[in-house]
């Protein structure tokens, strides 16, 4: 969402064409999409969007070969890092290559119309800054050695930008505020017996408060889900195991976000005991404030909730259980959009 | 472990392990303002909130990518593919 009220959606179709659609303030999305460029990518993992304070929108992706695995979340083959800029009234400029051999990109905008990009390249986390009014980033700098699955960026409501990445070996999440005088990187380590980190979410709230949701996997499909709280000054507390390793875990991968109040939170799905396909939606902040937001009305298999906050409202989206069959199985799905103010 | 037990332990674990700072931050958010759109099987949801608290949501569903905008407390626009 831009400060002018435009909402922009970007995706890649099955042919690898990156497309976008823009809705004006208070208007629905239109039926005609704009082609931005052609990419061979796993769109689920690669496309990132950020709205600049000057009304422009950035779309960032790594041009990685598309995974053959259905629902793959993370491209493992690096490609060119491409940046497309949408300007109100002018549309999209031709995408430009802003990095090489990239995977798992991230982008976040700042109130001063600048933006920061991060991506993994050749075993390291790279970070680059886009100045106000510019359409391309400056020279990237390297923050540290990294392995998959992706680069992380989170800007707190009080303006602190932090980066996150998984250290080589795959058992430690590193987070570090960016900027002069920032504390050293904080380490969140997981036991090697849990397997390497395969998915990670991280959010920084106000006053340095942080939460992380991490998935580890001993083998493919045998996942453990963890949460952790911490602060940028004192580092991470010990992680809390949410779900024990299982072929079909009972806890979905958490989504991370920040409430309008500045409190960081995680949202995840917990499988209902009597119905394997039905889940509760649960949220927890860094202060032990866990609550069931929605009981037995979400589908578990695809529960990848999303959370975002504005000045007064916090919005959650999760896959809804629109109707159930005689055995309680979900027959028809949908989405629930829930707003708290 | 039965899922029902596991869920209870999950909540207890989070509650006891993480230090209390703002006890009502999440619980105070009731999220009573809800709409459910029965569009069929969905995945890869995303949401954003604008400076005027306009909400834009998108998801991958039947027939392509869906998107909708709505104001907090107001009616939602019809989702479009």
Interface residues (C-beta under 8 A of the other chain):
Chain A: X1 X2 X3 X5 X7 X9 X11 X13 X21 X23 X25 X26 X27 X28 X29 X30 X31 X44 X51 X71 X209 X227 X229 X237 X238 X240 X241 X242 X243 X244 X250 X251 X259 X261 X263 X265 X270 X271 X272 X273 X280 X282 X283 X284 X285 X286 X287 X288 X289 X290 X291 X292 X293 X294 X299 X302 X304 X305 X306 X307 X308 X309 X310 X311 X312 X313 X314 X315 X316 X317 X318 X319 X320 X322 X323 X332 X333 X334 X335 X336 X337 X338 X339 X340 X341
Chain B: X1 X2 X3 X4 X6 X7 X10 X11 X13 X14 X15 X16 X17 X18 X19 X20 X21 X22 X23 X24 X25 X26 X27 X29 X30 X31 X32 X33 X34 X35 X36 X37 X38 X39 X40 X41 X42 X43 X44 X45 X46 X47 X48 X49 X50 X51 X52 X53 X54 X55 X56 X57 X58 X59 X60 X61 X64 X65 X66 X67 X68 X69 X70 X71 X72 X73 X76 X77 X78 X80 X81
